[in-house]
Amino acid sequence: MEKLLYSGKAKQMWQTDDPAVLRVVYLDQATALNGKQKDHFAGKGQAAKAISDLVFAYLKDHGIETHLIKQLSPTEELVKKCTMIPLEFVTRNVVAGHFASRYGLKEGQSLPHPVQETFFKSDQLDDPFINASATTALEIASQEELDQMWALCQQVDDLLTPLFEKAGMRLVDFKLEFGRLADGHIILADEFSPDNCRLWDLQSGDHLDKDVYRRHLADLTSTYEEVHHRLQAAIEEEK
């Protein structure tokens, strides 16, 4: 008998008959301000999942292990059950969002090298910044594990930045999350979609991510569908 284990901002996690496998359901909703703002968008869950599935399959083809097992429907998939590490790993290639406002910078400036920032995942605490010494002192992760996860983030950036460029998009920044399998092995989990990355059109600079919702710029679902169409074409072109 399936049991709902977790219902979040954009997904639900369901227990299955296999203790090592979960069923994920993508929801037609978007949130901002750590969930304080929430709205429904028909088709958004399907579009976000389609993008994430493309990206995770691409990463797997290039040697990066993820939790994705297989797709069940346009909004459902099976994933490996893992214990999520309560950290958000943010890689920034371009000045944007909170990074711009934090340092009084104008959005759009390319950074000379990717900036790596780690945040403690907690909506109640507004996902505060956390450094390596606090992470190890609180026994959230060891330094070796942090190094491993950041190395994976760099690999993802190296793979996806040129891929999105082929699709006519600039990968401005992105957030990754990781989980531990039962044996302690760390893998990439959660998702990779415009919910947790910033994408700008290479020619116009138009936003192609959740900022269209946060800033009331365009329709969210049609924006995500455009990203999926471009990304799919770019991946097909590589084959």
Buried (B, 14 or more C-beta within 10 A) or exposed (E): EEEEEEEEBBBBBBBBEEEEBBBBBBBBBBBBEEEEEEEEBEBBBBBBBBBBBBBBBBBEEEEBBBBBBEBEEBBBBBBBBBEBBBBBBBBBBBBBBEBBEEEEEEBEEEEEEBBEBBBBBEEEEEBEEBEEEEBBEEEBBEEEBBEBBBEBBEBBBEBBBEBBEBBBBBBBBBBBBBBBBEEEEBBBBBBBBBBBBBBBBBEEEBBBBBBBBBEEBBEBBBBBBBBBBBBBEBBEEEE
